[in-house]
Every structure is written in C-alpha cells, then in structure tokens.
C-alpha cells in the first residue's frame, strides 16, 4: 500500500481550508479601517478600555486586534460563506491575548 496516497484527502481538505482562511483574511483586511474608525475603544470581551494600546507593538498581548466572533475555522466546518464570517456584525476588537486564546472557539462558547 502506498502510504502517500492515504494523505491526499487530508492535504486537499487542508488546502481548501487554507484558501477559505485566506479569503476571509482578505475580506477582513478590507474592513480594517472602517472597524477601527467605528470602534468605541473597549475590548469586546472584557469591556476594558484599550484604545491607547494601539501605540504598543503589534505583538504585545494587549494590542487591539480584529476578531471573528464566529471563528473562521467554525465557518469552514459549517459551510458558512466567507462574506458572512467577515461581515461587520461578526467582527469585533479585542486584545491579542484574548484573540489568541480563543483560537477556533466562538463568542458564545467563551462567554
């Protein structure tokens, strides 16, 4: 049995997800300026005022980042369109540390 062939479906699925994720990142990037312009300065999840944290290095855990309330991974698994995942209603701003710890979870599952 050729073991490399057994991995083909996994690679195909991964590349499909990576394409979906890349499309979501592009759509989100197009809205970045608007999201930050309309932002009230508060972290969506813990309600801490973090607008001043924009001055930090973007790798700082307190740096404000855009988050998808319904995660990109969940959207992919559940056949949710990239447009819906990247809709303004599904985007929020939170600290990098919260966004990274959330990973593939959704807003409802971390509350």
C-alpha positions as CSV (number, residue, x, y, z in Angstrom):
1,X,0.0,0.0,0.0
2,X,1.3,3.4,-0.9
3,X,1.0,5.5,2.3
4,X,1.4,8.8,0.5
5,X,-2.0,8.3,-1.2
6,X,-3.8,8.0,2.1
7,X,-2.8,11.5,3.0
8,X,-4.2,13.1,-0.3
9,X,-7.7,13.8,1.1
10,X,-6.2,15.4,4.2
11,X,-4.0,17.7,2.1
12,X,-6.9,18.5,-0.2
13,X,-9.0,19.4,2.9
14,X,-6.2,21.5,4.4
15,X,-5.7,23.4,1.2
16,X,-9.4,24.0,0.9
17,X,-9.4,25.4,4.5
18,X,-6.3,27.5,3.8
19,X,-8.0,29.0,0.8
20,X,-11.1,29.8,2.8
21,X,-9.0,31.3,5.6
22,X,-7.0,33.4,3.1
23,X,-10.2,34.7,1.5
24,X,-11.6,35.6,5.0
25,X,-8.4,37.4,5.9
26,X,-8.6,39.4,2.6
27,X,-12.2,40.3,3.2
28,X,-11.5,41.3,6.9
29,X,-8.5,43.4,5.8
30,X,-10.7,45.4,3.5
31,X,-12.9,46.4,6.5
32,X,-10.0,47.0,8.9
33,X,-10.0,50.8,8.6
34,X,-13.8,51.0,9.0
35,X,-13.8,48.7,12.0
36,X,-11.2,50.8,13.9
37,X,-12.9,54.1,12.9
38,X,-16.3,52.8,14.3
39,X,-14.7,51.2,17.4
40,X,-15.6,52.8,20.8
41,X,-12.2,51.7,22.3
42,X,-13.5,49.0,24.5
43,X,-12.4,45.3,24.3
44,X,-15.5,43.4,23.1
45,X,-15.0,40.5,25.6
46,X,-13.9,42.1,28.9
47,X,-15.0,45.7,28.3
48,X,-11.6,47.1,29.2
49,X,-10.8,50.4,27.5
50,X,-7.8,49.6,25.2
51,X,-7.8,52.3,22.5
52,X,-4.5,53.6,23.8
53,X,-3.0,50.1,23.4
54,X,-2.8,50.8,19.6
55,X,0.5,52.5,20.5
56,X,2.0,49.2,21.6
57,X,4.0,46.9,19.3
58,X,1.5,44.7,17.4
59,X,3.0,41.6,19.0
60,X,2.1,42.8,22.5
61,X,-0.6,40.7,24.2
62,X,-2.5,43.9,25.0
63,X,-2.5,45.2,21.4
64,X,-6.1,45.5,19.9
65,X,-6.8,43.0,17.1
66,X,-9.8,42.2,15.0
67,X,-11.6,39.0,16.0
68,X,-14.3,36.9,14.3
69,X,-17.0,36.2,16.8
70,X,-17.9,33.1,14.8
71,X,-14.4,31.7,14.1
72,X,-13.1,31.2,10.6
73,X,-12.5,27.5,11.4
74,X,-16.1,27.1,12.6
75,X,-17.3,28.9,9.5
76,X,-15.3,26.5,7.3
77,X,-16.6,23.4,9.1
78,X,-20.2,24.5,8.9
79,X,-20.1,25.8,5.3
80,X,-20.7,29.4,6.3
81,X,-19.8,31.8,3.5
82,X,-16.6,33.9,3.8
83,X,-18.8,37.0,3.4
84,X,-20.9,36.1,6.4
85,X,-17.9,35.2,8.5
86,X,-16.3,38.6,7.6
87,X,-19.5,40.7,8.0
88,X,-19.1,43.7,10.3
89,X,-21.7,42.1,12.6
90,X,-19.3,39.1,13.1
91,X,-16.2,41.3,13.7
92,X,-15.1,42.9,17.0
93,X,-11.9,44.2,18.6
94,X,-10.2,42.5,21.5
95,X,-6.7,42.2,22.9
96,X,-4.3,39.9,21.1
97,X,-4.0,37.7,24.2
98,X,-7.8,37.0,24.2
99,X,-7.9,36.6,20.4
100,X,-5.1,34.0,20.5
101,X,-6.5,32.1,23.5
102,X,-9.9,32.0,21.7
103,X,-8.5,30.1,18.7
104,X,-11.3,28.3,16.9
105,X,-13.9,28.9,19.6
106,X,-16.9,31.1,19.0
107,X,-18.1,34.1,21.0
108,X,-20.9,32.1,22.6
109,X,-18.6,29.3,23.7
110,X,-16.2,31.5,25.6
111,X,-18.7,33.6,27.5
